[in-house]
Amino acid sequence: NGTGGTGSSAVGASAAAGGGGALMQILVGLGVVFLVLVPVLKLVVAGVAALFIAGGLEGKDGDEETGEDAVTKLLLRLTGEPPDAIDDKRLKVTRLNDELAAMKAAVVEQSDGEAAGEALRNAARRERLLSAWQVTLDALRLTKEQRRNVDEAVASYSRREVERAAEHREVRGEWLRCLARNSTLEGFW
């Protein structure tokens, strides 16, 4: 009898240890679920939500975006790419007149040299600035006296800016010559 009681308590202890192992397996399984499957599920839900939101926003602009583009954008965003860099290509706006002026300048540059191409580019910039300036002045509805004052102020500013730029080139050239002399003298030391 005494050995039977001891034997039954040993069986009970081994059964309890086996139950602890099963509990440990359940806990490990739950840990794997929470550590692996839940983040993957979160990623899938976030991706679907991002595709839905991106599709809704793109549909408002009237631009059709393919699923491939949306997936690429989503993957770039998930890898840490900033949103500005992702949409940079889409947000680049080029004006047809600027493209035309650039092509004309490139053709002139090939045929007449770099200086002629640069002169054509500067003329196009000047023309664009003047047309925008005229539209701005017309929108202000200035009197003739006010318009004359504005024109005088702009002319005065332009003269001073040309003088400043010439002075800057002169000072910079002198500074570069001084640097060249100093570097030559340093070679002798």
C-alpha positions in Angstrom: 0.0 0.0 0.0 2.7 2.4 0.9 4.4 1.9 -2.5 1.2 2.3 -4.3 0.6 5.7 -2.8 4.1 6.8 -3.7 3.7 5.4 -7.2 0.4 7.3 -7.7 1.9 10.5 -6.6 4.8 10.0 -9.1 2.3 9.4 -11.9 0.4 12.6 -10.8 3.7 14.6 -10.9 4.6 13.4 -14.3 1.1 14.2 -15.5 1.4 17.7 -14.1 4.8 18.1 -15.9 3.2 16.9 -19.2 0.4 19.4 -18.7 3.0 22.2 -18.2 4.7 21.2 -21.5 1.4 21.5 -23.3 0.8 24.8 -21.7 4.3 25.9 -22.8 3.6 24.8 -26.4 0.4 26.8 -26.4 2.2 29.9 -25.1 4.9 29.5 -27.7 2.3 29.1 -30.4 0.5 32.3 -29.3 3.8 34.1 -29.1 4.6 33.1 -32.7 1.1 34.3 -33.8 1.6 37.7 -32.1 5.2 38.2 -33.2 4.8 37.1 -36.8 1.2 36.9 -38.0 -0.2 40.0 -36.4 2.5 42.4 -37.9 2.0 40.8 -41.3 -1.8 41.2 -41.0 -1.3 44.8 -39.9 0.9 45.4 -43.0 -1.7 43.9 -45.3 -4.5 46.0 -43.8 -2.4 49.2 -44.0 -1.5 48.4 -47.6 -5.1 47.9 -48.6 -6.1 51.1 -46.7 -3.3 53.1 -48.5 -4.4 51.7 -51.9 -8.0 52.7 -51.1 -7.0 56.2 -50.0 -4.6 56.7 -52.8 -7.2 55.5 -55.3 -9.7 57.9 -53.9 -7.4 60.9 -54.0 -6.1 60.1 -57.5 -9.7 59.7 -58.7 -10.5 63.3 -57.7 -7.7 64.7 -59.8 -8.9 62.9 -62.9 -5.6 61.1 -63.2 -5.8 57.4 -63.7 -3.2 55.5 -61.7 -2.6 51.9 -62.4 -2.5 49.3 -59.7 1.2 48.8 -60.4 1.9 52.5 -59.7 -0.1 52.4 -56.5 1.7 49.3 -55.3 5.1 50.8 -56.2 4.2 54.0 -54.3 3.0 52.0 -51.3 6.2 49.9 -51.3 8.4 53.0 -51.5 6.4 54.6 -48.6 6.8 51.4 -46.5 10.6 51.4 -47.1 10.9 54.8 -45.6 10.8 57.0 -48.8 9.4 60.5 -47.9 6.1 61.3 -49.5 7.5 64.4 -51.2 10.1 62.3 -53.1 7.5 59.8 -54.1 5.2 62.3 -55.7 8.1 64.4 -57.0 7.7 63.0 -60.5 4.0 63.6 -60.6 4.3 67.1 -59.2 6.9 68.3 -61.6 5.2 70.9 -63.8 6.9 71.9 -67.1 5.5 74.6 -69.2 5.3 74.1 -72.9 6.7 77.6 -73.6 9.8 76.8 -71.4 10.3 73.5 -73.2 10.1 75.3 -76.6 12.5 78.0 -75.6 14.9 75.4 -74.3 14.8 73.4 -77.5 15.4 76.6 -79.6 18.3 77.5 -77.4 19.8 74.0 -77.7 19.6 74.2 -81.5 21.1 77.7 -81.6 23.8 76.5 -79.1 24.7 73.6 -81.5 24.9 75.8 -84.5 26.1 79.2 -83.2 27.8 78.4 -80.0 27.1 78.4 -76.2 27.0 82.3 -76.0 24.2 82.5 -78.6 22.2 79.8 -76.8 22.6 81.5 -73.5 21.6 84.8 -75.1 18.4 83.2 -76.4 17.6 81.7 -73.0 18.1 85.1 -71.3 15.9 86.7 -73.9 13.1 84.2 -73.2 13.5 84.7 -69.5 13.3 88.5 -70.0 10.2 88.2 -72.2 8.5 85.9 -69.7 9.3 88.3 -66.8 8.1 91.4 -68.7 4.8 89.8 -69.7 4.2 88.7 -66.1 5.2 92.2 -64.9 2.7 93.8 -67.3 -0.1 91.5 -66.2 0.7 92.4 -62.5 0.7 96.1 -63.2 -2.5 95.9 -65.1 -4.2 94.0 -62.3 -3.2 96.7 -59.8 -5.1 99.4 -61.9 -2.5 102.1 -61.2 -2.9 105.7 -62.3 -0.5 107.1 -64.9 1.5 108.9 -62.2 1.7 105.8 -60.0 2.7 103.7 -63.0 5.5 106.2 -63.9 6.7 106.1 -60.3 6.8 102.3 -60.4 8.7 102.3 -63.7 11.3 104.8 -62.3 11.8 102.7 -59.2 12.2 99.5 -61.2 14.7 101.3 -63.6 16.6 102.6 -60.6 16.7 99.2 -58.9 17.8 97.6 -62.2 20.7 100.1 -62.6 21.9 99.5 -59.0 21.7 95.8 -59.4 23.8 95.8 -62.6 26.3 98.0 -60.8 26.3 95.7 -57.8 26.8 92.6 -60.0 29.7 94.3 -61.8 31.3 95.3 -58.5 30.8 91.7 -57.2 32.5 90.2 -60.3 35.4 92.6 -59.8 35.8 91.9 -56.1 35.5 88.2 -56.7 38.1 88.3 -59.5 40.5 90.2 -57.2 39.9 87.7 -54.4 40.6 84.8 -56.7 43.8 86.4 -58.0 44.9 87.0 -54.4 44.2 83.3 -53.6 46.2 82.2 -56.6 49.2 84.5 -55.5 49.1 83.1 -52.0 49.0 79.5 -53.1 51.9 80.2 -55.4 53.9 81.7 -52.5 53.0 78.9 -50.2 54.7 76.5 -52.6 58.0 78.3 -52.1 57.9 78.1 -48.3 
